């Protein structure tokens, strides 16, 4: 498995608290929760990008 990259991330105390509560609710670490949030955002973005491409290809037909 490839080594994970290190990232320094600065968050407001309020944002940290919200992510921390969310992570606790889902039995994750804060780091794991942030990784999950980013992964889900990328998955959603890629799904939207594929839909846009698919819609434009359908319009050409």
Buried (B, 14 or more C-beta within 10 A) or exposed (E): EEEEEEEEEEEEEEEEEEBBEBBEEEEBEBEEBBBBEEEEEEEEEEEEEEEEEEEEEEEEE
